[in-house]
Amino acid sequence: MARQERAIRTRRTILEAAAAVFDERGYTSATIGEILDRAGVTKGALYFHFGSKEELAVGVFEEQLSIALPPQSSKLQELVDSGLVLARRLRSEPLVRASVGLALDQGAMDLDRTMAFGMWFDQNVQRLAEAKAQGELLPHVDVAETAELLVGSFSGVQLLSQLRCQRQDLERRVVVLFEHFLPSIAVPAVLARLDISAERAERVLAEGREQVGAVPAQASPGAVRASSAT
């Protein structure tokens, strides 16, 4: 168990270092050497967890979706929660900022950035499909098209917020996005019950922390390999 925990910490340290270097230098200009210096780990430790710079980028991408949110009876509320929490994490977590920055880095020609949007798109498709199965969506709603529109709209809103004020107003901008977006897809009775407030993210995160504290933590399957590498 001690080896596993050490490996988890090492992997996280490498990801945080990579995120910082990608954020400062851009994906193309960033080097493995810079990431090693920032992380303070050996080359062997880095390559044990990540086989290449591209695998590091994929690890950073995955941080967007790495948090498990408390389940809700309404799947549309879960959709709202995921957007509000992502907005909050973009303001407070460098790894998440780097993930979004990589996804939007048009200079990263040798990096497949579609995977970042693909993971996000798939998550939204799943929640919208579940919402449709529960009768929460209006009959005309196409799940895939709606998921794609939401991903594109959120990306534009967060970019505008970054340019205007370093994302200081991002939660409020995402609330406005949902206020305009949801009436076109949600059944009125469901819409009336949704909590779309800017303060919702902190309440959801607090609830999630309480649940994590009540259940023994488990490492995700891809996070650790059974080894003594550090």
C-alpha positions as a Markdown table, in Angstrom:
| # | Residue | x | y | z |
|---|---|---|---|---|
| 1 | Met | 0.0 | 0.0 | 0.0 |
| 2 | Ala | 2.8 | 2.4 | 0.8 |
| 3 | Arg | 4.4 | 1.8 | -2.6 |
| 4 | Gln | 1.0 | 2.4 | -4.3 |
| 5 | Glu | 0.5 | 5.7 | -2.4 |
| 6 | Arg | 4.0 | 6.8 | -3.3 |
| 7 | Ala | 3.4 | 6.0 | -6.9 |
| 8 | Ile | 0.2 | 8.0 | -6.9 |
| 9 | Arg | 2.0 | 11.0 | -5.4 |
| 10 | Thr | 4.8 | 10.7 | -7.9 |
| 11 | Arg | 2.4 | 10.5 | -10.8 |
| 12 | Arg | 0.5 | 13.6 | -9.5 |
| 13 | Thr | 3.7 | 15.5 | -9.1 |
| 14 | Ile | 4.7 | 14.8 | -12.7 |
| 15 | Leu | 1.3 | 15.8 | -14.0 |
| 16 | Glu | 1.4 | 19.1 | -12.0 |
| 17 | Ala | 4.8 | 19.9 | -13.3 |
| 18 | Ala | 3.9 | 19.0 | -16.9 |
| 19 | Ala | 0.7 | 21.2 | -16.6 |
| 20 | Ala | 2.8 | 24.1 | -15.4 |
| 21 | Val | 5.3 | 23.8 | -18.2 |
| 22 | Phe | 2.6 | 23.3 | -20.9 |
| 23 | Asp | 0.8 | 26.4 | -19.5 |
| 24 | Glu | 3.9 | 28.6 | -19.5 |
| 25 | Arg | 5.6 | 27.4 | -22.7 |
| 26 | Gly | 2.9 | 25.7 | -24.8 |
| 27 | Tyr | 2.9 | 22.1 | -25.8 |
| 28 | Thr | 5.3 | 22.3 | -28.7 |
| 29 | Ser | 8.0 | 24.3 | -26.9 |
| 30 | Ala | 7.8 | 22.3 | -23.6 |
| 31 | Thr | 10.5 | 19.7 | -23.2 |
| 32 | Ile | 10.7 | 16.5 | -21.1 |
| 33 | Gly | 13.8 | 18.0 | -19.5 |
| 34 | Glu | 11.9 | 21.0 | -18.3 |
| 35 | Ile | 9.2 | 18.8 | -16.8 |
| 36 | Leu | 11.7 | 16.6 | -15.1 |
| 37 | Asp | 13.4 | 19.7 | -13.5 |
| 38 | Arg | 10.1 | 21.1 | -12.4 |
| 39 | Ala | 8.9 | 17.8 | -10.9 |
| 40 | Gly | 12.2 | 16.9 | -9.3 |
| 41 | Val | 11.9 | 13.2 | -10.3 |
| 42 | Thr | 14.2 | 10.9 | -12.3 |
| 43 | Lys | 13.7 | 10.2 | -16.0 |
| 44 | Gly | 12.9 | 6.6 | -15.1 |
| 45 | Ala | 10.1 | 7.6 | -12.8 |
| 46 | Leu | 8.6 | 9.8 | -15.4 |
| 47 | Tyr | 8.7 | 7.2 | -18.2 |
| 48 | Phe | 7.3 | 4.6 | -15.8 |
| 49 | His | 4.1 | 6.6 | -15.6 |
| 50 | Phe | 4.1 | 8.3 | -19.0 |
| 51 | Gly | 5.7 | 6.9 | -22.1 |
| 52 | Ser | 6.0 | 10.2 | -24.0 |
| 53 | Lys | 5.2 | 13.9 | -23.9 |
| 54 | Glu | 1.9 | 13.1 | -25.7 |
| 55 | Glu | 0.9 | 10.7 | -22.9 |
| 56 | Leu | 1.6 | 13.5 | -20.4 |
| 57 | Ala | -0.7 | 15.7 | -22.3 |
| 58 | Val | -3.4 | 13.0 | -22.3 |
| 59 | Gly | -3.0 | 12.7 | -18.5 |
| 60 | Val | -3.5 | 16.5 | -18.2 |
| 61 | Phe | -6.5 | 16.3 | -20.4 |
| 62 | Glu | -8.1 | 13.6 | -18.2 |
| 63 | Glu | -7.9 | 16.0 | -15.2 |
| 64 | Gln | -11.0 | 17.8 | -16.6 |
| 65 | Leu | -13.1 | 14.8 | -15.8 |
| 66 | Ser | -11.2 | 13.3 | -12.9 |
| 67 | Ile | -13.6 | 14.4 | -10.2 |
| 68 | Ala | -16.6 | 12.3 | -9.2 |
| 69 | Leu | -19.6 | 14.5 | -8.4 |
| 70 | Pro | -22.4 | 13.5 | -6.1 |
| 71 | Pro | -25.2 | 11.7 | -8.0 |
| 72 | Gln | -28.6 | 13.6 | -8.4 |
| 73 | Ser | -32.0 | 12.3 | -9.1 |
| 74 | Ser | -32.1 | 14.7 | -12.1 |
| 75 | Lys | -29.5 | 14.0 | -14.8 |
| 76 | Leu | -29.9 | 17.6 | -16.1 |
| 77 | Gln | -28.9 | 18.8 | -12.6 |
| 78 | Glu | -25.8 | 16.6 | -12.9 |
| 79 | Leu | -25.1 | 18.2 | -16.3 |
| 80 | Val | -25.4 | 21.7 | -14.7 |
| 81 | Asp | -23.2 | 20.6 | -11.7 |
| 82 | Ser | -20.5 | 19.3 | -14.0 |
| 83 | Gly | -20.4 | 22.7 | -15.9 |
| 84 | Leu | -20.4 | 24.8 | -12.7 |
| 85 | Val | -17.8 | 22.7 | -11.0 |
| 86 | Leu | -15.5 | 22.8 | -14.1 |
| 87 | Ala | -15.8 | 26.6 | -14.1 |
| 88 | Arg | -14.8 | 26.6 | -10.4 |
| 89 | Arg | -11.9 | 24.3 | -11.0 |
| 90 | Leu | -10.7 | 26.4 | -13.9 |
| 91 | Arg | -10.3 | 29.3 | -11.5 |
| 92 | Ser | -8.6 | 27.4 | -8.7 |
| 93 | Glu | -6.7 | 24.3 | -10.2 |
| 94 | Pro | -3.7 | 24.8 | -12.4 |
| 95 | Leu | -4.0 | 21.3 | -13.8 |
| 96 | Val | -7.5 | 21.9 | -15.1 |
| 97 | Arg | -6.5 | 25.3 | -16.6 |
| 98 | Ala | -3.6 | 23.6 | -18.3 |
| 99 | Ser | -5.9 | 20.9 | -19.7 |
| 100 | Val | -8.2 | 23.4 | -21.2 |
| 101 | Gly | -5.2 | 25.5 | -22.5 |
| 102 | Leu | -3.8 | 22.4 | -24.2 |
| 103 | Ala | -7.1 | 21.6 | -25.8 |
| 104 | Leu | -7.3 | 25.1 | -27.3 |
| 105 | Asp | -3.6 | 25.4 | -28.2 |
| 106 | Gln | -3.8 | 25.8 | -32.0 |
| 107 | Gly | 0.0 | 25.8 | -32.1 |
| 108 | Ala | 0.2 | 22.2 | -30.8 |
| 109 | Met | 0.1 | 20.7 | -34.3 |
| 110 | Asp | 1.7 | 17.4 | -33.3 |
| 111 | Leu | -0.8 | 16.8 | -30.5 |
| 112 | Asp | -4.2 | 15.2 | -31.1 |
| 113 | Arg | -6.4 | 17.7 | -29.3 |
| 114 | Thr | -9.6 | 16.1 | -30.4 |
| 115 | Met | -9.3 | 13.5 | -27.6 |
| 116 | Ala | -9.8 | 16.3 | -25.0 |
| 117 | Phe | -13.0 | 17.4 | -26.5 |
| 118 | Gly | -14.0 | 13.8 | -27.2 |
| 119 | Met | -13.8 | 12.9 | -23.5 |
| 120 | Trp | -15.9 | 15.9 | -22.6 |
| 121 | Phe | -18.4 | 15.3 | -25.4 |
| 122 | Asp | -18.8 | 11.7 | -24.4 |
| 123 | Gln | -19.5 | 12.6 | -20.8 |
| 124 | Asn | -22.2 | 15.1 | -21.8 |
| 125 | Val | -23.7 | 12.6 | -24.2 |
| 126 | Gln | -24.1 | 10.1 | -21.4 |
| 127 | Arg | -25.7 | 12.6 | -19.1 |
| 128 | Leu | -28.1 | 13.9 | -21.7 |
| 129 | Ala | -29.0 | 10.4 | -22.8 |
| 130 | Glu | -29.8 | 9.5 | -19.2 |
| 131 | Ala | -31.9 | 12.7 | -18.9 |
| 132 | Lys | -33.8 | 11.8 | -22.1 |
| 133 | Ala | -34.5 | 8.3 | -20.8 |
| 134 | Gln | -35.9 | 9.8 | -17.6 |
| 135 | Gly | -38.2 | 12.2 | -19.6 |
| 136 | Glu | -36.3 | 15.4 | -18.7 |
| 137 | Leu | -35.7 | 16.5 | -22.2 |
| 138 | Leu | -38.1 | 18.0 | -24.7 |
| 139 | Pro | -39.1 | 15.6 | -27.5 |
| 140 | His | -37.1 | 17.4 | -30.3 |
| 141 | Val | -33.7 | 17.3 | -28.5 |
| 142 | Asp | -30.9 | 15.5 | -30.3 |
| 143 | Val | -28.5 | 14.3 | -27.6 |
| 144 | Ala | -25.3 | 14.3 | -29.7 |
| 145 | Glu | -26.0 | 17.7 | -31.3 |
| 146 | Thr | -26.9 | 19.2 | -27.9 |
| 147 | Ala | -23.7 | 17.8 | -26.3 |
| 148 | Glu | -21.6 | 19.3 | -29.0 |
| 149 | Leu | -23.3 | 22.7 | -28.7 |
| 150 | Leu | -22.7 | 22.7 | -25.0 |
| 151 | Val | -19.0 | 21.8 | -25.3 |
| 152 | Gly | -18.5 | 24.5 | -27.9 |
| 153 | Ser | -20.5 | 27.1 | -26.0 |
| 154 | Phe | -18.7 | 26.5 | -22.7 |
| 155 | Ser | -15.3 | 26.6 | -24.5 |
| 156 | Gly | -16.1 | 30.0 | -25.9 |
| 157 | Val | -17.5 | 31.4 | -22.7 |
| 158 | Gln | -14.4 | 30.4 | -20.7 |
| 159 | Leu | -12.1 | 31.8 | -23.3 |
| 160 | Leu | -13.9 | 35.1 | -23.3 |
| 161 | Ser | -13.8 | 35.2 | -19.5 |
| 162 | Gln | -10.1 | 34.4 | -19.5 |
| 163 | Leu | -9.4 | 37.3 | -21.9 |
| 164 | Arg | -11.6 | 39.8 | -20.1 |
| 165 | Cys | -10.7 | 39.1 | -16.5 |
| 166 | Gln | -8.6 | 35.9 | -16.0 |
| 167 | Arg | -11.8 | 33.9 | -15.5 |
| 168 | Gln | -12.7 | 35.8 | -12.3 |
| 169 | Asp | -16.3 | 36.0 | -13.5 |
| 170 | Leu | -16.5 | 32.5 | -15.1 |
| 171 | Glu | -19.1 | 30.9 | -12.7 |
| 172 | Arg | -21.5 | 33.8 | -13.4 |
| 173 | Arg | -20.9 | 33.5 | -17.2 |
| 174 | Val | -21.6 | 29.8 | -17.1 |
| 175 | Val | -24.8 | 30.5 | -15.1 |
| 176 | Val | -25.9 | 32.8 | -17.9 |
| 177 | Leu | -25.0 | 30.2 | -20.5 |
| 178 | Phe | -27.2 | 27.6 | -18.7 |
| 179 | Glu | -30.0 | 30.1 | -18.2 |
| 180 | His | -30.2 | 30.6 | -22.0 |
| 181 | Phe | -29.4 | 27.0 | -23.0 |
| 182 | Leu | -31.6 | 24.9 | -20.7 |
| 183 | Pro | -35.0 | 26.3 | -21.6 |
| 184 | Ser | -34.5 | 25.1 | -25.1 |
| 185 | Ile | -33.9 | 21.4 | -24.1 |
| 186 | Ala | -35.6 | 20.9 | -20.6 |
| 187 | Val | -39.1 | 19.9 | -19.8 |
| 188 | Pro | -40.6 | 23.0 | -18.0 |
| 189 | Ala | -41.3 | 21.0 | -14.8 |
| 190 | Val | -37.7 | 19.8 | -14.6 |
| 191 | Leu | -36.3 | 23.2 | -15.5 |
| 192 | Ala | -38.2 | 24.8 | -12.6 |
| 193 | Arg | -36.4 | 22.5 | -10.1 |
| 194 | Leu | -32.8 | 23.0 | -11.4 |
| 195 | Asp | -30.3 | 24.8 | -9.2 |
| 196 | Ile | -28.3 | 27.0 | -11.6 |
| 197 | Ser | -26.8 | 29.4 | -9.1 |
| 198 | Ala | -23.2 | 30.5 | -9.0 |
| 199 | Glu | -22.9 | 29.2 | -5.5 |
| 200 | Arg | -24.0 | 25.7 | -6.5 |
| 201 | Ala | -20.4 | 24.5 | -7.4 |
| 202 | Glu | -19.1 | 25.0 | -3.9 |
| 203 | Arg | -22.0 | 23.2 | -2.3 |
| 204 | Val | -21.6 | 20.2 | -4.7 |
| 205 | Leu | -17.8 | 20.1 | -4.1 |
| 206 | Ala | -18.4 | 20.2 | -0.3 |
| 207 | Glu | -20.9 | 17.3 | -0.6 |
| 208 | Gly | -18.4 | 15.4 | -2.6 |
| 209 | Arg | -15.7 | 15.9 | -0.1 |
| 210 | Glu | -18.0 | 14.6 | 2.7 |
| 211 | Gln | -18.8 | 11.5 | 0.7 |
| 212 | Val | -15.1 | 10.9 | 0.0 |
| 213 | Gly | -14.3 | 11.2 | 3.7 |
| 214 | Ala | -17.0 | 8.6 | 4.5 |
| 215 | Val | -15.7 | 6.0 | 2.0 |
| 216 | Pro | -12.2 | 4.6 | 1.9 |
| 217 | Ala | -10.3 | 6.1 | -1.1 |
| 218 | Gln | -9.4 | 3.8 | -4.0 |
| 219 | Ala | -6.9 | 4.5 | -6.7 |
| 220 | Ser | -8.3 | 4.7 | -10.2 |
| 221 | Pro | -7.2 | 1.7 | -12.4 |
| 222 | Gly | -5.1 | 3.8 | -14.7 |
| 223 | Ala | -3.4 | 5.9 | -12.1 |
| 224 | Val | -1.1 | 3.4 | -10.5 |
| 225 | Arg | 0.7 | 0.3 | -11.7 |
| 226 | Ala | 1.9 | -2.2 | -9.1 |
| 227 | Ser | 5.5 | -1.3 | -8.8 |
| 228 | Ser | 8.1 | 0.4 | -6.6 |
| 229 | Ala | 8.9 | 3.1 | -9.1 |
| 230 | Thr | 8.7 | 6.6 | -7.6 |
